[in-house]
C-alpha cells in the first residue's frame, strides 16, 4: 500500500506536483455526496524475551495482529464497519451506527447496533493500535468484558459523555452467551487539544448462560478471571481464578481518570468484578493501574469522544514518547486462591509517521499464587503499520 499510494494520489489529482507519503495514504475514496468508503489495516509484529521466569516461558517472535477491515460512512449521518483479525481468526468490530440528528432533526446522540466493545474499561476501549503500551494492564485483562452483540446509545458533548448499552447473544464466534446491561459516564471540564481532564465511572451486570455441546452435554454458566504478565505472545498465566461456577451474574465496575497537559499526561483506572454464584459466597476480584507519559518531542496525546489516540508527529523524524506504568491485580478471595500480581513497565514509543510506529517495553512482574512465586523480567518490541 505504501508503494502504491503515490501513484494512486497522482491518478486522483493529475494537477498534483508532490506527494507527502508521511501524512497521506489514500486508502479511501470520498464520493460526491460525501460518502466515504475505505479500507483499514492493522499489522503488528512482536518480539518477546524472558528472564528470571524459572523456565515457564519461551522466547517468541511472531505476528501479534493481522486485522483487515472495510468501512463506509457519511459525516453526521451514519458509519458502518466490519473488521476481521486473520491472526487470531476472530471478528472484531462489526456494527452500524446512526446519528439521531439525521433522523430526528435534533442531536440526541448516536445509536449503534452490532458487535462492539462494552463500556467498562477505559484502557480496553482504546484501539489496540493506539495503546501506550504493547499490552493491557493486569486488571483490564481480567475484568474487561471486551465485545458483545447488542445495541448502545451514546451522547457526546464537549463537557461530558453518557453511554448505555444492552447486549444479548455473546460474540460472533458463538461464545459467551448471556445478557448484559452496561453504562458509562464521564465529565470533561477541560477538553481542548493538549489540555484535557477526564473523570469517568462505568458499570455493568452480565447474566451468563449455560451451553450445550453437540452431544447434548450441558455446561452451567461460569466466569473465569485471569491475566497474562502483560506479554502477548504467551498463554501461561501467573494468576488465574479458575472456573467460577455456577455463576448467576457478574457485576463489573470502573473508575477512570486522565490528565493531558501539553507533552505530559497521567492516566489511571480502578476496576473490580463481583461474581455472584449459586449456593456459594460471592467472589470479588479487583485491581488498578496508573501510568505517566512524556512526549519528548513536544506533541500531545490525542483525545476525542471520551477516548485517547496516538500521538501525531509534527517533525520530520517523528515523535518520541517515554512512559512508566504500575498495575496490580488481586484474584484471591476466600477459598478461591487465584493469586496476586503487580507489574512495573517502562515504555518507549517512536511514532515515525501517523501510520508507522515502533514500541518497546520492559516489564518487571511479581506474582504470588498458592505460595508459588514467579517474577519474570520481560523485554518486548513491536513494529506496527496501521491506517
C-alpha positions in Angstrom: 0.0 0.0 0.0 2.9 2.4 0.8 4.4 1.8 -2.6 1.1 2.2 -4.4 0.0 5.3 -2.5 2.0 7.9 -4.6 0.6 6.5 -7.9 -2.9 6.4 -6.5 -2.7 10.1 -5.4 -1.3 11.2 -8.7 -4.2 9.4 -10.6 -6.8 11.0 -8.3 -5.3 14.5 -8.8 -3.4 15.0 -12.1 -2.6 18.5 -11.1 -0.7 17.4 -8.0 3.0 18.1 -8.2 4.1 16.5 -5.0 3.0 13.8 -2.6 3.7 13.5 1.1 3.8 9.8 2.0 4.3 10.6 5.7 0.8 12.1 6.2 -1.4 10.8 3.4 -2.0 7.2 2.5 -5.1 7.4 0.2 -6.8 4.2 1.3 -10.3 5.6 0.9 -12.4 7.5 -1.6 -15.0 10.2 -0.9 -18.0 10.3 -3.3 -19.7 13.4 -4.5 -22.4 13.2 -1.8 -19.9 13.0 1.0 -20.0 9.2 1.4 -16.6 7.9 2.5 -15.6 4.4 1.5 -12.4 2.8 2.6 -10.2 0.0 3.9 -8.5 -0.3 7.2 -5.4 -2.4 8.2 -3.5 -3.0 11.4 -0.4 -5.2 11.3 1.8 -5.8 14.3 4.9 -7.9 14.6 6.1 -8.6 18.2 9.2 -9.9 19.9 9.2 -11.2 23.5 12.2 -12.1 25.5 12.0 -13.6 29.1 14.4 -13.9 32.0 14.1 -14.9 35.7 11.0 -16.9 34.9 12.0 -20.4 36.2 11.7 -21.8 32.7 8.0 -21.0 32.4 8.2 -19.0 29.2 9.9 -19.4 25.9 11.2 -16.5 23.9 9.0 -15.7 20.9 8.6 -13.5 17.9 5.7 -13.6 15.5 2.7 -11.7 14.3 0.5 -10.2 17.0 -2.3 -8.9 14.9 -3.3 -9.0 11.2 -6.5 -7.0 11.1 -8.3 -6.1 7.9 -11.5 -4.1 7.6 -13.9 -2.2 5.4 -15.9 0.9 6.3 -18.5 3.2 4.8 -19.6 6.5 6.5 -21.2 9.8 5.9 -20.3 12.5 8.3 -23.2 13.5 10.6 -25.4 10.6 9.2 -24.0 7.1 9.7 -21.0 4.9 9.8 -20.6 1.1 9.4 -17.6 -1.1 9.7 -16.5 -4.8 9.7 -13.1 -5.9 10.9 -11.5 -9.4 11.0 -8.2 -10.4 12.6 -6.6 -13.1 10.5 -4.0 -13.8 13.2 -6.5 -14.8 15.9 -9.2 -15.8 13.4 -11.8 -13.7 15.2 -14.2 -11.0 14.2 -13.7 -7.6 15.8 -16.0 -4.5 15.4 -18.9 -5.3 13.1 -21.6 -2.6 13.5 -23.8 0.1 12.1 -24.1 3.5 13.9 -26.7 6.2 13.1 -26.7 9.8 14.2 -30.1 10.7 15.6 -29.8 14.3 14.2 -30.0 12.9 10.7 -33.3 11.1 11.5 -35.0 13.3 14.1 -33.6 16.7 13.2 -32.2 17.1 16.8 -29.0 15.7 18.1 -29.9 13.1 20.7 -26.7 11.1 20.4 -25.8 8.1 18.3 -27.4 4.6 18.2 -25.2 1.7 17.3 -26.2 -2.0 16.7 -24.0 -5.0 16.0 -20.8 -6.4 17.6 -18.9 -3.8 19.6 -16.9 -3.1 22.8 -18.7 -2.9 26.1 -18.3 0.3 28.2 -16.5 -0.9 31.4 -12.8 -0.4 30.7 -11.1 2.9 29.6 -7.9 1.3 28.5 -9.8 -1.6 26.9 -11.9 0.8 24.8 -8.7 2.3 23.4 -7.8 0.9 20.0 -5.2 -1.8 20.2 -3.2 0.2 17.6 -3.2 3.3 19.8 -2.4 1.9 23.2 0.5 3.5 25.0 1.9 0.1 26.0 2.1 -3.1 24.0 -0.4 -4.9 26.2 -3.3 -4.1 28.5 -2.7 -3.7 32.3 -3.4 -6.7 34.6 -6.9 -5.5 35.9 -8.0 -4.7 32.4 -7.2 -8.2 31.1 -9.2 -9.8 34.0 -12.2 -7.5 34.3 -12.8 -6.1 30.8 -15.7 -8.0 29.0 -14.5 -7.0 25.5 -17.1 -7.2 22.8 -20.7 -8.4 22.8 -23.6 -8.4 20.3 -26.2 -5.7 21.1 -27.3 -2.1 20.8 -26.0 1.0 22.5 -26.6 4.7 22.7 -24.0 7.4 23.2 -24.4 11.2 23.8 -21.1 13.0 23.4 -20.7 16.7 24.4 -17.6 18.8 24.9 -18.0 18.7 28.7 -19.5 15.3 29.2 -20.5 11.9 27.7 -23.0 9.3 28.5 -23.2 5.7 27.1 -25.8 3.0 27.7 -25.8 -0.5 26.2 -27.8 -3.7 26.2 -26.1 -6.8 24.8 -27.7 -10.3 24.2 -26.0 -13.0 22.2 -22.4 -13.3 23.2 -19.9 -12.8 20.4 -19.6 -13.6 16.7 -17.5 -16.7 17.5 -20.6 -18.3 19.1 -19.2 -18.0 22.7 -20.2 -16.0 25.9 -23.9 -16.4 25.6 -25.9 -14.3 28.0 -27.2 -10.8 28.6 -25.5 -7.6 29.8 -26.7 -4.1 30.7 -23.9 -1.5 30.9 -23.3 2.2 31.2 -20.6 4.8 31.3 -20.5 8.5 32.1 -17.6 10.9 32.0 -17.1 14.6 32.9 -14.5 16.5 30.8 -14.2 20.0 32.4 -11.2 20.7 30.2 -11.3 19.4 26.7 -9.0 21.0 24.2 -6.0 19.8 22.2 -3.2 19.3 24.7 -5.4 20.3 27.7 -7.7 17.6 28.9 -9.2 16.5 32.2 -11.4 13.4 32.0 -13.1 11.7 35.0 -15.5 8.8 34.5 -17.4 5.9 36.0 -18.7 2.8 34.4 -20.6 -0.3 35.5 -22.3 -3.4 34.0 -24.2 -6.5 35.0 -23.9 -9.6 33.0 -26.0 -12.8 33.3 -24.2 -15.6 31.6 -26.0 -18.6 30.2 -25.0 -22.3 30.2 -24.1 -24.1 27.0 -25.0 -27.4 25.4 -22.5 -29.1 23.1 -23.2 -31.3 20.1 -23.5 -34.4 22.2 -26.2 -32.8 24.4 -23.8 -32.3 27.4 -24.8 -29.2 29.4 -22.2 -26.8 31.0 -23.7 -24.5 33.6 -22.9 -20.7 33.3 -19.5 -19.8 34.7 -17.0 -17.0 34.8 -13.1 -17.1 34.8 -10.9 -14.1 35.6 -7.2 -14.2 34.8 -4.3 -12.2 33.3 -1.1 -12.6 31.4 2.0 -10.8 32.7 1.5 -8.0 30.1 3.1 -10.0 27.3 1.1 -11.1 24.3 2.9 -14.0 22.7 2.4 -16.4 25.6 -0.5 -18.4 27.0 0.6 -19.3 30.6 -0.9 -17.0 33.2 0.7 -16.4 36.6 -2.6 -15.7 38.3 -6.0 -17.3 37.5 -9.3 -17.5 39.4 -10.1 -20.8 37.7 -13.7 -21.6 36.6 -16.2 -20.0 38.9 -19.4 -22.0 38.7 -22.4 -21.9 38.9 -22.4 -18.1 38.1 -25.7 -16.3 38.5 -24.4 -12.9 37.4 -21.2 -10.8 37.4 -21.1 -7.1 38.2 -18.2 -5.0 36.8 -17.3 -1.5 37.9 -14.7 1.0 36.8 -13.4 4.5 37.8 -11.2 6.3 35.3 -9.2 9.4 35.1 -7.0 11.2 32.5 -5.0 14.4 32.5 -3.2 15.8 29.5 -1.1 18.9 29.8 0.9 19.6 26.6 3.5 16.8 26.3 2.7 15.3 29.7 -0.1 13.1 30.7 -1.3 10.8 33.5 -3.9 8.1 33.2 -5.3 5.7 35.8 -8.2 3.3 36.4 -9.7 1.1 39.2 -11.6 -2.0 38.2 -13.4 -4.7 40.1 -15.7 -7.7 39.3 -18.1 -9.4 41.7 -19.3 -12.9 40.7 -22.5 -14.0 42.4 -22.5 -17.8 42.5 -25.4 -20.1 43.2 -25.3 -21.5 46.7 -21.8 -20.1 47.3 -20.4 -16.9 48.6 -19.8 -14.1 46.0 -16.3 -13.8 44.6 -14.6 -10.4 44.2 -11.5 -9.5 42.2 -10.1 -6.0 42.0 -7.1 -4.1 40.7 -5.8 -0.8 39.4 -3.2 0.8 37.2 -1.7 4.2 36.7 0.9 5.5 34.1 2.6 8.6 33.2 3.7 9.8 29.7 6.1 12.4 28.4 6.3 13.1 24.7 9.9 14.2 24.4 9.4 15.9 21.0 6.7 18.2 22.4 3.4 16.8 20.9 0.4 15.8 23.0 -1.5 12.6 23.2 -4.7 12.8 21.2 -8.2 12.8 22.9 -11.6 12.7 21.2 -15.1 11.4 22.1 -14.1 10.1 25.5 -11.0 8.1 24.4 -7.4 8.6 23.6 -5.5 8.1 20.4 -1.9 8.0 19.0 0.5 10.9 19.1 0.5 12.6 15.7 4.1 13.5 14.9 4.9 17.0 13.7 8.6 16.8 12.9 10.4 15.1 10.0 11.8 12.5 12.4 8.5 11.6 14.1 7.6 11.8 17.7 9.2 10.1 20.7 7.3 9.2 23.9 8.6 7.8 27.2 6.3 6.1 29.8 6.1 4.2 33.1 3.2 2.2 34.4 2.3 0.3 37.6 -0.5 -2.2 37.6 -1.8 -4.6 40.2 -4.5 -7.3 40.4 -5.8 -9.4 43.3 -7.6 -12.7 42.4 -7.5 -14.1 46.0 -10.9 -14.1 47.8 -11.9 -16.5 50.4 -11.3 -20.1 49.3 -10.5 -19.0 45.8 -6.7 -18.6 45.6 -6.3 -17.1 42.2 -3.1 -15.2 43.2 -1.8 -11.6 43.3 0.4 -9.9 40.8 1.9 -6.4 40.3 3.9 -5.2 37.3 6.2 -2.3 36.6 6.5 -1.4 33.0 8.9 1.1 31.3 8.0 2.0 27.7 9.2 4.0 24.7 7.3 4.7 21.5 8.6 6.1 18.3 5.8 7.5 16.1 7.6 7.6 12.8 4.6 8.8 10.9 0.9 8.7 11.6 0.8 5.2 10.1 4.1 3.7 11.3 5.1 3.1 15.0 7.8 1.2 16.9 7.3 0.3 20.6 9.5 -1.1 23.3 8.5 -2.3 26.8 10.4 -3.7 29.8 8.1 -5.4 32.2 9.1 -6.4 35.8 6.4 -8.8 37.0 6.0 -10.1 40.6 3.4 -12.8 41.4 2.3 -14.9 44.3 -0.2 -17.8 43.8 -0.6 -20.5 46.4 3.0 -19.9 47.7 4.4 -20.2 44.2 6.3 -17.1 43.3 7.4 -16.4 39.7 8.9 -12.9 38.9 9.7 -12.7 35.2 11.6 -9.9 33.5 10.2 -9.3 30.0 11.6 -7.3 27.1 9.0 -6.6 24.3 9.4 -4.9 20.9 6.6 -4.2 18.4 6.6 -2.8 14.8 3.2 -1.6 13.6 1.6 -0.4 10.4 -1.9 1.0 10.8 -4.3 3.0 8.6 
